[in-house]
Every structure is written in structure tokens, then in C-alpha cells.
Amino acid sequence: MLFYTDKVITARRAFLYGFLLHFTRSCIVLTWFKELYSMSAVDVPPIIMIVVIFLGDIVLSALQSIPFGFCSILINLLHKNNANAVFCHIFSAAFFAFTELFQTIIEQTSFLGFIGFPWVVSYITQHRFLYAIQSSSIFGSIFITFVIILVNSLIAHAICSEKKTRMISLVSALSVFSANIVFGIGYITFDNTESDENTINAVVYQDNNSSYDKWSGSAKDVCDEFIYDIEWFFSEGGKADIIVLSETVFTVRFDPDRAHCSSSGRYISDKLCDLSEKHGCAIVFGGFSSDDNGEYNSMFLIDNGVFCDTVYNKRTLVPFGEYLPYENILTKLVPALENFNLSGSYLKKGENSEVFECSIADIGGIICYDSIFYYNARKSAEDGAQMIALSTNDSWYNDSAAIYQHYAQSSFRAIETDRCLLRSATTGVSGIIDNHGRSIAKSSIFEKAVVSGAVQKRSSITPFVRFGYTYLYFLTAMGVLYCGYLYFKLRKSVTCKI
């Protein structure tokens, strides 16, 4: 609202406003980083954990706030030059939305990829308002940020403007908001693609083993416990065409060819193959795999007793957990960081979507951190996935807000791709999410759970899967050019006066 007042705001002050806006909200949202202090499964001195938590919250928030400062400069330039009202509102919303998207874009760079962490995003605040977020299937989740900023920009203009233009701004704000809602209502109401032949009985299993219990215990015991629980589920009349387990639910190495399979891995593979064949179902589970390049956080599938040759390797690794940025430099400066991982060594990232070709459907895999980056689920859908299996370990978050924030991201991945999503989390929240982001069934946290529901396999390609954020790149580029025009127009005006 400051930009709509008569107060003169310099570029330096505009940068400060934008920086502080994101820095404040980021530091507040990321207070759950303190939960990482309880990572007792990692042999790292407490002082190192405190430093990592500080870097994670304060420094990461500060680095990510810099682009918002530059975004604020551009928005200020639009308002200071009395830009065309339509362009002013649209380009301001585009700049802010692109800045949030930038947190995802930067993750794909080699130099600053570790600060790419799109967790503090405006669109996530609307995840419960399902009618308001269905347009993500066309424009992606960042479009919801665009709508939020556009509507608020129009309202702020109405509050600060003269009486004759106030009604125009209010009507415009209401129109944008209503159009988005009406689309969502229609999109959900008229989706009649369900059919019996596409219906699949899905189960997600929540083992409720903390990371410490999982790494200090026996993978064989975890397997036996799972088989006992799922056999009970079947004995009670439960149905399952596919069962999804959590991220690295078995902390051992697997290999479909068994060439690099550990002894525990062979034992578990045999047990799961027998269970799958007995009940005629597919089982998706997490563990580790390796090749000549190193070790991977992986997802495997057993279908009707047969271990699938396809292995999905996690594409987006957690910095300072699964990989160490600038490893050669940082390990020399802080040797204790060599132990800041659970698998014994830092992991390698997967490169491809590796869709599982299963007898019931083609399954796309994403693992934990993968799910907050839209392009992973998008690529899986683009490569033929008819539903998405998400395995995650959220036990690090304890009972903080991060558990629910992470779950909310899954709803947007489902809407963007028009795919049902089966989410298994170690200690919760696990759930079955339909293609409109609705939770068909979900668990509570910190309890063992077998969550089941009927879902649809789908093959349609949404506009967002096909085109991505092309429109936002275009709008942002046009906005920057327009700001350039205004800047040189202002300089020319000042020169003429002199």
C-alpha cells in the first residue's frame, strides 16, 4: 500500500521494503528449522547443529530476500512514474510471482542451487480453499500467487485512490477473484472422467518409525512388521491394487538384479515379492541403490511378485543432508560436516523421471524434497505417469507446522498434473490425494496407519504440464521492458528540465 501513497520512495528504500517483507515472513515460517536439533541419528556436535539451523533460517532467508528487494524496485518504478493502471497492477503481480518462482529456478544452477528452497510461497496459504486453486492445472501454482498479489494491489489502489476511481479498482479486484473461483467450481463440478476400469484401490502405509529408530533398528524387523500389518488389513476385508511405503523405509541397498543387493535387501525383496504375488498387488517402497557413480536415495516397485527393473532415484537432494554444497571446501573448513548424513556418505542425484510400467497403471515417483519443486511431478506426468507415488520422511519435523506445509505442497502437485497422488510419510501425514487436490483419506501424525481409498488413473495432459510457466516468463520480460521504458522516460524528463 506504500506504493500508492504520495510519499516519495527511493530505489534504496524500495529494495529495503521488499527485502524485509520476505525476510520477516521467511524467518517466521522457517522457525521449524529448530526441530533439526533433534537429529540424534546424526553424529554431529550440537554446536554444528546450531550453526546449521542458524544458516538455514536466518542466512537462507536473507539470501532469498535479495530478489524480492529488486522486485520491489521494479514495482516502485511502475508506481512512481504513474504507469498505466492496468500495466501497473498486472506487471506488479507478475514481478512478485516470478520472484517466488525464482526460488525454484535457482535450484537448477550449480553455483547457488543450495539456496533454491521454494517453501515460503504465497500460494500455499490457499491450499484449503480448493475452488481457488484449480487454475493451477492451467497456469501452475505460482499463478495463485499472481492472483493474490493482483487482487491485493487493486484493493490497495481502491483504498488510496480518489473516490471516482475507487469503485473501478474494487470491481476489478472482485472480478479477478470471482473469475478464479468460478473456474475452480466448474472445473471440479464438470470433471466426469471417472470409470470403473480406471479405478484403483490404493493403500499408503505409515510405519511410524522415527529416523533414529529406523537407522538404529533392523530393516528386517521393519519389513516383518509391515507384512504383519498389511496381512491384518487384508484379513479385515481391505483391498489393495497398489501399496506405497515411505522414503528409505528399509535402510538397506536393493538391486533388481541382486548384483549390488545387501543380504538384508535380499531377505526383504523375497518377503515383498511373496506378499505381492499372494495378493496380486504392486508394492512401492524406498531404500538405497548404487552404481559406479555412487549411492542413491531410491524408490523400487514389485508388481505381482516380480521386482521391476526400473529404479527411480531422487532428483532433488537436500543440501547439507543428502549432499554438501562445495564439499571439498566446506569439509576442510568444518570436518564434522563429513558426518552430516545418514547413509554413510553423501548421495548422488537422479537425472530422469523413470516412470514405473506397472500392470495396473504407469506410476511416477517423487521422493520427499522432490515434491516442493513443481518440475519433478510435471516431468513424470509428461513422461506418461498415470498417478504419482510420493514417499517421504517427515519425522525430522516432529509436530511442527512443517509437516502440514509439506503435505499442502502435494495438493498442488496433484492439481498441476491432474494426477492422483499417493503420499506415504514415515510418521505422517500420509494420505491419498485426488487430481483436484482433495484428500480422500489421510492419517494423523505419530501413529501407525494403513490408509486406503479408491483413485483414478489418468492420462490427460494439463496445459501446465504442456507449457509450464511460459506465460509468466513472457509477462515478466514485458514488464521489465516497460520499466526500462519508464526509467529512460524519467531520465529524459529530468534532463529536459535541467
C-alpha positions, 0 to 999 in steps of 0.5 A: 500500500506504500506504493500508492501513497504520495510519499516519495520512495527511493530505489534504496528504500524500495529494495529495503521494503521488499527485502524485509517483507520476505525476510520477516515472513521467511524467518517466521515460517522457517522457525521449524528449522529448530526441530533439526536439533533433534537429529540424534541419528546424526553424529554431529556436535550440537554446536554444528547443529546450531550453526546449521539451523542458524544458516538455514533460517536466518542466512537462507532467508536473507539470501532469498530476500535479495530478489524480492528487494529488486522486485520491489524496485521494479514495482516502485518504478511502475508506481512512481512514474504513474504507469498505466493502471492496468500495466501497473497492477498486472506487471506488479503481480507478475514481478512478485510471482516470478520472484517466488518462482525464482526460488525454484529456478535457482535450484537448477544452477550449480553455483547457488542451487543450495539456496533454491528452497521454494517453501515460503510461497504465497500460494500455499496459504490457499491450499484449503480453499480448493475452488481457488486453486484449480487454475493451477492445472492451467497456469501452475501454482505460482499463478495463485500467487499472481492472483493474490498479489493482483487482487491485493494491489487493486484493493490497495489502489481502491483504498488510496485512490480518489473516490471516482476511481475507487469503485473501478479498482474494487470491481476489478479486484472482485472480478479477478477473484470471482473469475478464479473461483468460478473456474475452480467450481466448474472445473471440479463440478464438470470433471466426469472422467471417472470409470470403473476400469480406471479405478484403483484401490490404493493403500499408503502405509505409515510405519511410524518409525522415527529416523533414529529408530529406523537407522538404529533398528533392523530393516528386517524387523521393519519389513516383518512388521509391515507384512504383519500389518498389511496381512491384518488389513487384508484379513479385515476385508481391505483391498489393495491394487497398489501399496506405497511405503515411505522414503528409505523405509528399509535402510538397506541397498536393493538391486533388481538384479541382486548384483549390488543387493545387501543380504538384508535387501535380499531377505526383504525383496523375497518377503515383498515379492511373496506378499505381492504375488499372494495378493496380486498387488504392486508394492512401492517402497524406498531404500538405497541403490548404487552404481559406479557413480555412487549411492542413491536415495531410491524408490523400487516397485514389485508388481505381482511378485516380480521386482521391476527393473526400473529404479527411480532415484531422487532428483532433488537432494537436500543440501547439507543432508543428502549432499554438501554444497562445495564439499571439498571446501566446506569439509576442510573448513568444518570436518564434522560436516563429513558426518552430516548424513545418514547413509554413510556418505553423501548421495548422488542425484537422479537425472530422469523421471523413470516412470514405473510400467506397472500392470495396473497403471504407469506410476511416477515417483517423487521422493520427499524434497522432490515434491516442493519443486513443481518440475519433478511431478510435471516431468513424470506426468509428461513422461506418461505417469498415470498417478504419482507415488510420493514417499517421504520422511517427515519425522525430522519435523516432529509436530511442527507446522512443517509437516502440514506445509509439506503435505499442502505442497502435494495438493498442488502437485496433484492439481498441476498434473491432474494426477492422483497422488499417493503420499506415504510419510514415515510418521505422517501425514500420509494420505491419498490425494485426488487430481483436484487436490482433495484428500480422500483419506489421510492419517494423523501424525505419530501413529501407525496407519494403513490408509486406503481409498479408491483413485483414478488413473489418468492420462490427460495432459494439463496445459501446465504440464504442456507449457509450464510457466511460459506465460509468466516468463513472457509477462515478466520480460514485458514488464521489465521492458516497460520499466526500462521504458519508464526509467529512460522516460524519467531520465529524459524528463529530468534532463529536459528540465535541467 
